[in-house]
Amino acid sequence: MKKLQATITLEYGDRQIAEAIRDAVSPDNFEVPVGLIVKTERQGRKVVTEITMIGKMVTFIATIDDLLSSASTAEKALQVAKAK
């Protein structure tokens, strides 16, 4: 099996938003498939996620899709909260 790796970097306007997004995409209570490692951290105004997987490309791509979808949902929720 092939080792697949990706680094996803999302940059925001300030550290608080980046921290909120990091928290939203980093639940500590979910199980990942065997061979998959996902690490997310805030670096200043950036949220950096490193994904490493030994396994199927379809699972790797689904993981990236899930991450980006979660980030998008969190961004929209923050915009709604800010508007109130």
Secondary structure as GFF3:
##gff-version 3
##sequence-region A 1 84
A	DSSP	beta_strand	3	11	.	.	.	ID=ss1
A	DSSP	alpha_helix	15	25	.	.	.	ID=ss2
A	DSSP	beta_strand	36	43	.	.	.	ID=ss3
A	DSSP	beta_strand	46	54	.	.	.	ID=ss4
A	DSSP	alpha_helix	57	83	.	.	.	ID=ss5
###
